[in-house]
Amino acid sequence: MPDRPGLDAALEAFCTWHQLERGHSLRTVQSYRDDLRSLLGNEPQWEHLAPKQVRTLLAQGLRTGLSPATVARRIAAVRSLGRFLLSKGWLDTDPAKLLTLPKKPSRLVQVIDDNRLNAAFENVQTLSEATPSDALTAADISRALRARCLLELFYGSGLRLSEAWSLNWPNLDLPRRTVRVKGKGNKERLVPLTDPAVECLQKWKEDPVRQRLSMKLTAVDAKALWPGPRGRRLSRRQIENIVAAQLETSSQGGPTHPHALRHSFATHLLDHGADLVSVKEMLGHSSLAATQVYTHVSIERLQAAHAQAHPLGGKQG
């Protein structure tokens, strides 16, 4: 075995390789680093990567309350690290050879009820179409219009938070009612826009408050759809908060995060007869398996509606 550095230095070499050779984002690289540091400790030693030791450390994590998803993520990090170290000749035994993925509990996605969604849309539409007054300024109305546009994109087109956050005006083709988004793995797809989305996005484009904010944007964010007050596009967290504020008034304790709107988009499409392949393409999933979870949700919703509405629906035997 050739001379090898300390494991601490090897971990950093692994992270650099992921970023420079594999082309992974800083966020992905940091996730690998965090998972491996959490598993191996702040002063990792090569003996920590013995297969039995790695399995013991992961088992301890499960016993102390780590979720199966977190443990599975750490296993993926160890597997990738092992391949890198073996290729360098710094290890002669795969540290992941004794590892099996823990079973994840089946968990259906959260869907917002149609009536609650309608209430949220009606509330924000009323505000966005109001006339400025002492109680409601032009800035208030502009913020309501922005919130309405976000709801329309998350629910009407099923966008992910990162996809909506990164939108620039050239991504939109309002006459053709489409938006081009960059999804996971930098894969681009063309997604339809609803008529209400086109309408409110056109109003947002012409909104004088938005236009004044856009004039202050730095060059890197000059065409951002969501200008913030400090010369940059809004952050993901700010968009999450905007959506949550609109849904909290009508969700009655239900989910209020943007991804719940994406879940609702897919489930409601299937409820109303859309085919699974079309929903898969609009969501940007790489395989039908990821989309099929919405089929299960849709079936459960239909069964619940049947049990509630049918005279014999709730009876057994």
Number of C-alpha atoms within 10 A of each C-alpha: 8 8 7 13 12 12 19 16 12 18 20 13 15 19 22 16 15 20 17 10 9 10 12 16 12 13 10 14 18 14 16 23 18 15 19 21 16 13 21 20 13 10 9 17 12 14 11 17 22 17 16 15 14 22 19 12 15 20 14 13 17 14 9 9 8 13 15 16 14 15 20 18 17 23 24 18 19 22 16 15 23 22 17 19 21 14 11 14 14 18 19 12 15 17 24 22 14 11 17 10 13 15 9 11 9 7 7 11 14 18 23 21 14 11 11 17 19 11 16 21 18 13 17 21 18 13 18 22 13 15 10 13 8 6 6 12 13 17 14 16 22 21 19 22 24 24 22 28 23 25 26 23 29 23 23 22 22 28 29 23 19 15 16 21 21 18 19 18 14 11 17 20 14 17 7 10 15 18 21 17 23 19 17 13 8 8 10 12 14 15 21 19 22 15 13 14 23 22 14 20 23 13 16 22 13 11 17 14 16 21 13 12 17 22 12 16 19 15 10 10 19 17 18 22 24 24 23 18 14 11 17 19 25 18 15 14 11 13 21 17 15 21 21 17 15 21 27 16 14 20 18 10 9 15 17 24 19 26 20 20 28 25 23 26 24 28 26 21 16 19 17 9 8 13 12 16 14 12 21 18 16 16 22 23 15 13 11 13 10 12 20 15 17 25 16 14 22 21 14 13 16 13 13 13 12 14 14 12 11 10 9 10 13 11 8 5 2
